[in-house]
Amino acid sequence: MRVAFIWHMHQPFYKDLKTGEYLMPWVRLHGSKDYLDMLLLLDEFPRVKQTFNLVPSLLEQLIDYADHGATDRHLSLSRKRAADLSDEEKTEIADSFFAAHYPTMIKPNPRFNELYHRCHEKTGRSAAHNLTDQDFLDLQFWSNAVWIDPTLRTEKKIKALYRRGRDYSEEDKNHLLDYQFDILRRVIPAYRDRRSAGKIEVSFSPYYHPILPLLVDSDAARMAIPNIVLPRRRFAHPEDANTQVEQAVAYYRQLVGGECLGMWPSEGSVSEAILPILHRHGIRWIATDEEIYYASTNHPIAKQRIPDQPLDGIHRPYWVGGDDNRIGMLFRDHRLSDKVGFVYSKWDAEKAADDFLSELHKLAEVYEKAGVDALVSVILDGENAWEYYPNDGTDFLRALYGRLERDKRIETVLPTEVFSGKEAIKPLPFLFSGSWINHDFRVWIGHEEDNAAWDLLGATSEQLVDFLTAYPDFDKAKEELAWKEIYIAEGSDWCWWYGEEHQTEFFEIFDYLFRKHLQNVWETIGLEPPVTLMRPIRKLSRQIGMQEPTDFITPIIDGRQSDFFEWFGAGRVECHKLGGAMHRVDAKIHEIMFGYDDDFVYFRFDFEKDAVIDREKSTLLIDLVCEEKHVVEITSSGAVLKKQTDGGYEPVPMEVKSDWGRLVEVALPRDAAKCEREKRLYFAVSVKETEKVVERWPEANYIFMDLPNRGETLFWQV
């Protein structure tokens, strides 16, 4: 059986073209952690082939750092001598230099972990005043050092610096930062060389990562959601979609060499209307999610894999489009892809690789019996997943690639090989308009914030066209710059963060950047930006993904909603709103509710309506953090409270009420929460299946609730 892996590498366009400054450091930091190491690791396995989808605007930013001296605030603060930092700069560093996944990037490094706890015992100015110049120097070092992949820490002096762990000099720090830039300079040549050798395939996305079907016509969103509320002004600019693809393939020739034959349309977003544009520019294959296949063929959306039956249709290549614009199509197996993206990071690397191969072998056996030459497509984010893995995913990938290298039953292939061979490939008569998320475009259009962004984009684009029509001799360099700002603003990243689907602590910066790109258009052509571009689109007052409790509750613990009002005053979190830079499809928990009265703290978990959960093999875990750490283990037979000790977790002799019916309800005695001094209780919820954690909410943090003293209230009375 054949397997096609496609790793998607992308970052938003963080640069303000007016000032030349990058407002966030993620291109630089991911650039030294996630792009080069993927190739060096693959070199160890000659039989394993992989495809890497690179976004042109990401590569443009990498080149800007590597060759043109680009900088960002994090880099400027890192470069500055620790002894010369102002009080304000020290406060900023103490507040912002720990933006990394704590369990895998901070905690394993003792000095970084020490500084983390010292800064988080206090916040802001008080934390900064708690640190010495040497502390700040070590913090500058480690805030960059954890973003260099472990496989790239082999250079002699670099290796010695990591081994030392603390007490760095300014020379040490600058050597590390210079080495980071050396890595950035190696990235693009490495992809070009391995592509030329036939080891990998390199595909691109449209230049600034736009949602192509919505550029062609925003009404494309109605196919999946007929009653969706669209922006006031219809956005229909197929010429912009054409430019985004045209610029991408031209950049491919310049950087990679040869012709760009494949493309992951941004967010797997497809429609029949984009096929002629792609074909015109030489694109011969694209890919999207399996749900687009089901929607295109009127099949029910498959939520649960049947082990001994093939999922009809998704594990084979297709032709889409007519005879004049025929393009190959792959459909992403989102269950297998999401296992790599979200599940295996919590497993032992060897067991995770075994599980993945076991999944492939089950499919291979079924398809071999059916006489089908199957092709399984595993497509996912190639950078954001790894920070949740120990050792940046190296152990898992090495274990996975090693098994694929030795396995005679599984063959890794490149998409262009599939579509340029002699295989008889079936046509798909109709292509549904949608993205890889829920086969629709709801993430990017339909919410009032998304629609406001589209209206501002449309108004600015129309103003630019009107201006250039009135002034045909306008400066061509400025005209090109103005259009570049438009194309950047058409990127999918801005609306990814608008609406309620995804959350980030940086949403104010994303909101500002989107509006700044549009402001720059007006200023470039000598006009004053309208006041609507000065006001935030994002509702700043909104709690990130959470509604806090509004009243005491005392629900009946019976595994069902006994009364409409029993959870009425509870806090609640819809789990999909806790999503970040990645998005998972197969979540089991839909909503978490929580609250309290004088005697108990209450939790309720509602499942996704299509979730399939074997209660006999599943456990829900509530991790509790206050003055002590506890965990509540919930099964179909009851709940047990355990306390963390030096040796692990030990049972606590205290009754926890629970009932697992249509939903799960839990009543935890307040005394068990151990929040007498600290009034804030932090918690997270996990699902275990056969002793393996398959999901956690939030992925990397905690939800919290503030507990009043007994007989007191935190709620405003009106």
Secondary structure in CASP SS format (residue, H / E / C, confidence):
PFRMAT SS
TARGET T0000
AUTHOR 0000-0000-0000
METHOD secondary structure of the structure
MODEL  1
M C 1.00
R E 1.00
V E 1.00
A E 1.00
F E 1.00
I E 1.00
W E 1.00
H E 1.00
M E 1.00
H C 1.00
Q C 1.00
P C 1.00
F C 1.00
Y C 1.00
K E 1.00
D C 1.00
L C 1.00
K C 1.00
T C 1.00
G C 1.00
E C 1.00
Y E 1.00
L C 1.00
M C 1.00
P C 1.00
W H 1.00
V H 1.00
R H 1.00
L H 1.00
H H 1.00
G H 1.00
S C 1.00
K C 1.00
D C 1.00
Y C 1.00
L H 1.00
D H 1.00
M H 1.00
L H 1.00
L H 1.00
L H 1.00
L H 1.00
D C 1.00
E C 1.00
F C 1.00
P C 1.00
R C 1.00
V C 1.00
K C 1.00
Q E 1.00
T E 1.00
F E 1.00
N E 1.00
L E 1.00
V C 1.00
P H 1.00
S H 1.00
L H 1.00
L H 1.00
E H 1.00
Q H 1.00
L H 1.00
I H 1.00
D H 1.00
Y H 1.00
A H 1.00
D H 1.00
H H 1.00
G C 1.00
A C 1.00
T C 1.00
D E 1.00
R H 1.00
H H 1.00
L H 1.00
S H 1.00
L H 1.00
S H 1.00
R H 1.00
K C 1.00
R C 1.00
A H 1.00
A H 1.00
D H 1.00
L C 1.00
S C 1.00
D H 1.00
E H 1.00
E H 1.00
K H 1.00
T H 1.00
E H 1.00
I H 1.00
A H 1.00
D H 1.00
S H 1.00
F C 1.00
F C 1.00
A C 1.00
A C 1.00
H C 1.00
Y H 1.00
P H 1.00
T H 1.00
M H 1.00
I H 1.00
K C 1.00
P C 1.00
N C 1.00
P H 1.00
R H 1.00
F H 1.00
N H 1.00
E H 1.00
L H 1.00
Y H 1.00
H H 1.00
R H 1.00
C H 1.00
H H 1.00
E H 1.00
K C 1.00
T C 1.00
G H 1.00
R H 1.00
S H 1.00
A H 1.00
A H 1.00
H C 1.00
N C 1.00
L C 1.00
T C 1.00
D H 1.00
Q H 1.00
D H 1.00
F H 1.00
L H 1.00
D H 1.00
L H 1.00
Q H 1.00
F H 1.00
W H 1.00
S H 1.00
N H 1.00
A H 1.00
V C 1.00
W C 1.00
I C 1.00
D C 1.00
P H 1.00
T H 1.00
L H 1.00
R C 1.00
T C 1.00
E C 1.00
K H 1.00
K H 1.00
I H 1.00
K H 1.00
A H 1.00
L H 1.00
Y H 1.00
R H 1.00
R H 1.00
G C 1.00
R C 1.00
D C 1.00
Y C 1.00
S C 1.00
E H 1.00
E H 1.00
D H 1.00
K H 1.00
N H 1.00
H H 1.00
L H 1.00
L H 1.00
D H 1.00
Y H 1.00
Q H 1.00
F H 1.00
D H 1.00
I H 1.00
L H 1.00
R H 1.00
R H 1.00
V H 1.00
I H 1.00
P H 1.00
A H 1.00
Y H 1.00
R H 1.00
D H 1.00
R H 1.00
R H 1.00
S H 1.00
A C 1.00
G C 1.00
K C 1.00
I E 1.00
E E 1.00
V E 1.00
S E 1.00
F E 1.00
S C 1.00
P C 1.00
Y C 1.00
Y C 1.00
H C 1.00
P E 1.00
I C 1.00
L H 1.00
P H 1.00
L H 1.00
L H 1.00
V H 1.00
D C 1.00
S H 1.00
D H 1.00
A H 1.00
A H 1.00
R H 1.00
M C 1.00
A C 1.00
I C 1.00
P C 1.00
N C 1.00
I C 1.00
V C 1.00
L C 1.00
P C 1.00
R C 1.00
R C 1.00
R C 1.00
F C 1.00
A C 1.00
H C 1.00
P H 1.00
E H 1.00
D H 1.00
A H 1.00
N H 1.00
T H 1.00
Q H 1.00
V H 1.00
E H 1.00
Q H 1.00
A H 1.00
V H 1.00
A H 1.00
Y H 1.00
Y H 1.00
R H 1.00
Q H 1.00
L H 1.00
V C 1.00
G C 1.00
G C 1.00
E C 1.00
C C 1.00
L C 1.00
G E 1.00
M E 1.00
W C 1.00
P C 1.00
S H 1.00
E H 1.00
G H 1.00
S C 1.00
V E 1.00
S C 1.00
E H 1.00
A H 1.00
I H 1.00
L H 1.00
P H 1.00
I H 1.00
L H 1.00
H H 1.00
R H 1.00
H C 1.00
G C 1.00
I C 1.00
R C 1.00
W E 1.00
I E 1.00
A E 1.00
T E 1.00
D E 1.00
E H 1.00
E H 1.00
I H 1.00
Y H 1.00
Y H 1.00
A H 1.00
S H 1.00
T C 1.00
N C 1.00
H C 1.00
P C 1.00
I C 1.00
A C 1.00
K C 1.00
Q C 1.00
R C 1.00
I C 1.00
P C 1.00
D C 1.00
Q C 1.00
P C 1.00
L C 1.00
D C 1.00
G C 1.00
I C 1.00
H C 1.00
R C 1.00
P C 1.00
Y E 1.00
W E 1.00
V E 1.00
G C 1.00
G C 1.00
D C 1.00
D C 1.00
N C 1.00
R C 1.00
I E 1.00
G E 1.00
M E 1.00
L E 1.00
F E 1.00
R E 1.00
D C 1.00
H H 1.00
R H 1.00
L H 1.00
S H 1.00
D H 1.00
K H 1.00
V H 1.00
G H 1.00
F H 1.00
V H 1.00
Y H 1.00
S H 1.00
K H 1.00
W C 1.00
D C 1.00
A H 1.00
E H 1.00
K H 1.00
A H 1.00
A H 1.00
D H 1.00
D H 1.00
F H 1.00
L H 1.00
S H 1.00
E H 1.00
L H 1.00
H H 1.00
K H 1.00
L H 1.00
A H 1.00
E H 1.00
V H 1.00
Y H 1.00
E H 1.00
K H 1.00
A H 1.00
G C 1.00
V C 1.00
D C 1.00
A C 1.00
L E 1.00
V E 1.00
S E 1.00
V E 1.00
I E 1.00
L E 1.00
D E 1.00
G C 1.00
E C 1.00
N C 1.00
A C 1.00
W H 1.00
E H 1.00
Y H 1.00
Y C 1.00
P H 1.00
N H 1.00
D H 1.00
G H 1.00
T H 1.00
D H 1.00
F H 1.00
L H 1.00
R H 1.00
A H 1.00
L H 1.00
Y H 1.00
G H 1.00
R H 1.00
L H 1.00
E H 1.00
R H 1.00
D C 1.00
K C 1.00
R C 1.00
I C 1.00
E E 1.00
T E 1.00
V C 1.00
L C 1.00
P H 1.00
T H 1.00
E H 1.00
V H 1.00
F H 1.00
S H 1.00
G C 1.00
K C 1.00
E C 1.00
A C 1.00
I C 1.00
K E 1.00
P E 1.00
L C 1.00
P C 1.00
F C 1.00
L C 1.00
F C 1.00
S C 1.00
G E 1.00
S C 1.00
W C 1.00
I C 1.00
N C 1.00
H C 1.00
D C 1.00
F C 1.00
R C 1.00
V C 1.00
W C 1.00
I C 1.00
G C 1.00
H C 1.00
E H 1.00
E H 1.00
D H 1.00
N H 1.00
A H 1.00
A H 1.00
W H 1.00
D H 1.00
L H 1.00
L H 1.00
G H 1.00
A H 1.00
T H 1.00
S H 1.00
E H 1.00
Q H 1.00
L H 1.00
V H 1.00
D H 1.00
F H 1.00
L H 1.00
T H 1.00
A H 1.00
Y C 1.00
P C 1.00
D C 1.00
F C 1.00
D C 1.00
K H 1.00
A H 1.00
K H 1.00
E H 1.00
E H 1.00
L H 1.00
A H 1.00
W H 1.00
K H 1.00
E H 1.00
I H 1.00
Y H 1.00
I H 1.00
A H 1.00
E C 1.00
G E 1.00
S C 1.00
D H 1.00
W H 1.00
C H 1.00
W H 1.00
W H 1.00
Y C 1.00
G C 1.00
E C 1.00
E C 1.00
H E 1.00
Q C 1.00
T C 1.00
E C 1.00
F C 1.00
F H 1.00
E H 1.00
I H 1.00
F H 1.00
D H 1.00
Y H 1.00
L H 1.00
F H 1.00
R H 1.00
K H 1.00
H H 1.00
L H 1.00
Q H 1.00
N H 1.00
V H 1.00
W H 1.00
E H 1.00
T H 1.00
I C 1.00
G C 1.00
L C 1.00
E C 1.00
P C 1.00
P C 1.00
V H 1.00
T H 1.00
L H 1.00
M C 1.00
R C 1.00
P C 1.00
I C 1.00
R C 1.00
K C 1.00
L C 1.00
S C 1.00
R C 1.00
Q C 1.00
I C 1.00
G C 1.00
M E 1.00
Q E 1.00
E C 1.00
P C 1.00
T C 1.00
D C 1.00
F C 1.00
I C 1.00
T C 1.00
P C 1.00
I C 1.00
I C 1.00
D C 1.00
G C 1.00
R C 1.00
Q C 1.00
S C 1.00
D C 1.00
F C 1.00
F C 1.00
E C 1.00
W C 1.00
F C 1.00
G C 1.00
A C 1.00
G E 1.00
R E 1.00
V E 1.00
E E 1.00
C H 1.00
H H 1.00
K H 1.00
L H 1.00
G E 1.00
G C 1.00
A C 1.00
M C 1.00
H C 1.00
R C 1.00
V C 1.00
D C 1.00
A C 1.00
K C 1.00
I E 1.00
H E 1.00
E E 1.00
I E 1.00
M E 1.00
F E 1.00
G E 1.00
Y E 1.00
D C 1.00
D C 1.00
D C 1.00
F E 1.00
V E 1.00
Y E 1.00
F E 1.00
R E 1.00
F E 1.00
D E 1.00
F E 1.00
E C 1.00
K C 1.00
D C 1.00
A C 1.00
V C 1.00
I C 1.00
D C 1.00
R C 1.00
E C 1.00
K C 1.00
S E 1.00
T E 1.00
L E 1.00
L E 1.00
I E 1.00
D E 1.00
L E 1.00
V E 1.00
C C 1.00
E C 1.00
E C 1.00
K E 1.00
H E 1.00
V E 1.00
V E 1.00
E E 1.00
I E 1.00
T E 1.00
S C 1.00
S C 1.00
G E 1.00
A E 1.00
V E 1.00
L E 1.00
K E 1.00
K E 1.00
Q E 1.00
T E 1.00
D C 1.00
G C 1.00
G E 1.00
Y E 1.00
E E 1.00
P E 1.00
V C 1.00
P C 1.00
M C 1.00
E C 1.00
V C 1.00
K E 1.00
S E 1.00
D E 1.00
W E 1.00
G C 1.00
R C 1.00
L C 1.00
V E 1.00
E E 1.00
V E 1.00
A E 1.00
L E 1.00
P E 1.00
R H 1.00
D H 1.00
A H 1.00
A H 1.00
K C 1.00
C C 1.00
E C 1.00
R C 1.00
E C 1.00
K C 1.00
R E 1.00
L E 1.00
Y E 1.00
F E 1.00
A E 1.00
V E 1.00
S E 1.00
V E 1.00
K E 1.00
E E 1.00
T C 1.00
E C 1.00
K E 1.00
V E 1.00
V E 1.00
E E 1.00
R E 1.00
W E 1.00
P C 1.00
E C 1.00
A C 1.00
N C 1.00
Y C 1.00
I E 1.00
F E 1.00
M E 1.00
D E 1.00
L C 1.00
P C 1.00
N C 1.00
R C 1.00
G C 1.00
E C 1.00
T C 1.00
L C 1.00
F C 1.00
W C 1.00
Q C 1.00
V C 1.00
END
